[in-house]
């Protein structure tokens, strides 16, 4: 014997929609009750969030009141050719670090290009780009080398005047500054 339901298909459909709406409302209520107040939130990758926020505020003030005015003065005072020479010199000075890190990462072609670029442009102490290798040498740093060696990224850090870094990239920056 077949059992017949006393509910029409449209009633069953309406009940299913009502059930879904009630479940959604219940889930939204649960989520709202479990939210952590804004001042107490912290990302697990940022255990230093409070200090990072203060450092960020300091950096913004330093940028607005010191660094931007100095940069505007530099740009208006030093001619384009002089700025280009300084840019070339700074690029040239970073080539030994790029050559070393390229070697450590197994990129021997890039290491050779960086070494050649450093040797040729060394004739002008890097102030002129004699090698004209614009874009041929890929910049490499020790943070990338640590990453290739599977060193964990570490925590997020906001460094005064330098900006945001992971622990690994900050160590890389320090090592690069002495190589």
N, C-alpha and C positions, 0 to 999 in steps of 0.2 A: 504494500500500500504506500502510495506516494504522499509525502507530507507537503502540504501547501502552506506557504507563508501568507499571513494576512497583510503584509506590507507590500506596497507597490514598488516597482523598481525606482521610481522617482523619489520615494520616501527613503529607500536604502541609500541612494546616491546623496541625498540631502544629509542623512545621518553621517555618512562618511566624511563629507565636507565639514560638518560641524565638529566631528571628532578631530580632524586635522587642524582646524582652527583653534580648538581648545588645547591641543598638544603644543601648537606653536606658541600660544599665549603662555602656557605653563613653562616652556623652555625659555622664553624671553624673560619671564619673571625670575627664574632661577639664575640666569646669566646676570641680570641686573642686581640681584642680591649678592652675587659672588664677586662683584667688581671691587677692586682695591682702590681706595681713594687716590687721586692724582699725586699728592705729595709723597705717598708711600710706595709708589710704583718704582720698580727698578728692573732693568734688563739684566739677565744673568751674565751677559758679556760685558756689562758695565757696572762692576761692583763699586767703582769710584765715582758714580754718577753725581753725587753732591759736589765733590771737589771739581769734577769736570765741568759742571755748570758754572761754578764760580770762576774757573780758569777761562771758560768761554766768554763770560761777561768781561773779564779783564782784557782778553784778546780783542774783543770788539771795541772797547774803549781805546786801547793802544792803537788799533788800526785807524779808528776815526780821528783821534787827536794827535797822533805822532807819525805813524807809517804812511798814511795817505798824503799828508802835507809834505813829508820828506820826498815821497815818490813824485808828487807834482813838481816840486822844486827841482829835483834831479832831471825830470823830463824837460822842463822849460829852460834849464841852465846848460846841461850837457848836450852838445849837438848830436845829431843822429849817428854820424860816423864814430864819435866817441863812445856812444852807448853800444854800438855794434861791436867795437873793439873790446869793450869790457865783457859783453856777452860771449864773444869768441874766446877771450882769455878764461872765463869761468868754465866754458865748455871744454876747453883744452885741459884745464887743471883737473877735470873729472875723468879724463881718459885712462889714467893708470888704474883707478878703481874699477872702471868698466872692463878693462882688459883682465884684471885679476878675477873679478866676479864671473866674467864670461868663461874664463878658463875653469874655474871651480864648478860652473854649471855644465861644462862639456861643450860649450859653443866656441870651438877653437877658431873658426873663421871670423867671428865677431871679435874675438880677442886679438887676432892678427890685425884686423882693420883698425881697432882702437890703438894698438901699439904703433902702427904705421902713421896714423893720424897724429898721435902724440909726438912722434919723432919729427915728422915734416913740419908741423905747426910750431914745434919747439924752436925753430929758427927765428921766429918772431915772438917767442914767449907766449904764443897763442893769441896775440892781439890781432893777427891777420889769419884768415882761413886759407892757408896756402895749399892744403890738400884738397880742398873743395869736395869734401865727402859728405856734404849735407844730406842727412837721412840714411847714409849707408851704414853707419855705426849705430847699433841699437843700444840704448842706455841700459846698463845692468847695475844692480846694487846688491848689497849684502843681505838685505831683507828678502829679496827674491832668491838669493842663494840659500838662505835658511829655509825658505818655503820649498825649494826643490829638494831639500834634505828632510822634508816632512816634519819640520819643527812647527809645533802648534802656533796659531796666530796670536793667542794670548788675549789679554783684556784691552778694552778701548781706553785710550788715554788722551786727554786734551793737554797739550804741552804749551806752557806760556810762550807766546810770540811765534811758535812754530806750527801750532794747530793740531789736528787730530792724527793719532797714530795708533796702531796696534802695538803691543809689547814687542813683537818680533820686528816690525818695521822700524821702531824706535832704536832697538839695538843695532839694526842694520845701518841706520843713519849715523849713529855714533861711530861704528866701525868704519864706514865710508869716509867720515870726516878726518880720520887719522891715517887713511891709506892713500 
